[in-house]
Amino acid sequence: MTELWGWVLAACLLAYLTKLSGYLLPEAWLDQPWVRTVSTGMTAGLLASLVVVNTVVTGQALVLDARVAALGAAAVALWLRAPYIVVVLVGALAAALVRLAGG
């Protein structure tokens, strides 16, 4: 087994143990307001980091291409409270226009 697979298995075990600990902890501990605040913040932070990484990374290099324009246009559409399908279409249109322009 390669070293990479060892790290993958370790990460899987850690994720499983983290999830299992949620079932084993007393419910009174999990009902505290700070636990909800931290879990909500971690979820939003993880989602934001995944979006950013998938937008500006190709392999191991940072790449600024049409995906950045698509993310920016979609962010503006979200800020304007557009429906989800409109946000997706605005992002796709922005990416298409940047690629058409040679970017």
N, C-alpha and C positions, 0 to 999 in steps of 0.2 A: 504494500500500500504506500502511495506517495505521501509526502508531507502535507500536500494540499488536502487530500481526503481526510487526513487526521484532523485538520482544522475544521473541515466541513462537518465531520461527525461530532466534534467538540461543540461547535455552534448549535447543532441540532439538539444535543443533549442539554445544553444550557437553556435553549428555548423551551424544551419540554419540561425541565425542572422549574423554570419560571412560571409556566402555565399551571403546572401541578401545584405549586405553592399557593396560587390563588384559590384553589379548592381546599387546601389544608388549613389556611389561616382562618381564625375565628371571624365570623361575619361582622362583629362589632368593630374590628380593626379596619375592615374594608369600607364601612359606612361613614368613616370620618371625612369631613369636607376636604382636608388637604390631600387625601388619597385620590379623590375624584378630580381635584384640580391638577395634580401631577399626572394622572393617567390621561386626562384630556390633553394637557400640554404635550406630553410625549407622543401621543397619536398624531396631533397636528404637526409637530416638529418632524416626526419621521416621514409623514406624507410630503411635507415641503422639501425635505432633503432628497427624497426619491425623485420628485419632480425636477429639482434643479440638476441633480446628477444625470438624469436621463436626458436633460435638455442640452447640457454643455459638455458632456464627456462622450468621446468615441474611443473605445479601447482604453488606453491609459493616457490619452491626450485631451487637453481642453480644446474644444472646437466651437467657434462662434459662427453659426450658420442660420439657415432659415428657421430652425427650431426655436432660436431665441426670439425672433420676431413673432413667431406663432404664440409663444408663451406670453410675450408682452401684450399682444393684441387680445389674447384670451383673458389676461388679467384685467385689462381695461373693460372688456365686456362683462366680466364678473363684478367689477367695481360699479358698473352701471346697472347691475342687477338684471342682466339679461337671462333668459331661460337657458338651461344647460345645453340644449341642442344648438342654440344661437352661439353660445360660447365656443362650442366645438367647431361650428361652421366658420366663425370669424377666425379662429386659430388656423384652420385648414386653408382658408382663403389667403391669410397673411403669409403663410409658408409658401403657398403656390406662387403668389406675386413676387416674393423675394427670390424664389428659385427661377422664375421666369426672367427676372431682371439680372440673373447671373450670380446671385449670392449664395 
